[in-house]
């Protein structure tokens, strides 16, 4: 496709953004004593932004007629939880270990939704 982004490029950038966001989360959660370097917060935010932009772009390019199906809301919910994870740890709402487990669970669940998109409530 000349002059535009293909679904495969959106998919690649979506996965790269996910890796960047997880690098940021991991860096923030790994620093127990004191504050984590701001680089990790920046990576987390940039990764989250890339995930949502590339995810919406992928939806639009791969299936232009797709509506707001339940799996999309579930993926957006996972995205919000990933965004809130460092804040929940910082405020003492959850432990670092629980945050790591939840992050892994969210990642597995979101990956499963990416593979099986035709489920219904």
Number of C-alpha atoms within 10 A of each C-alpha: 6 5 5 8 12 15 19 12 14 22 18 14 19 24 17 16 25 22 17 22 26 21 17 26 24 18 18 24 21 13 12 9 6 6 10 15 12 12 12 20 18 14 21 27 18 16 26 24 18 21 24 17 15 22 22 15 20 22 17 14 17 15 11 10 8 10 10 7 13 14 18 18 11 14 20 15 14 18 19 12 15 21 18 11 21 21 12 15 17 14 9 10 11 15 14 21 12 12 20 16 12 16 19 13 13 18 18 12 15 20 12 11 16 13 9 10 12 10 9 7 5
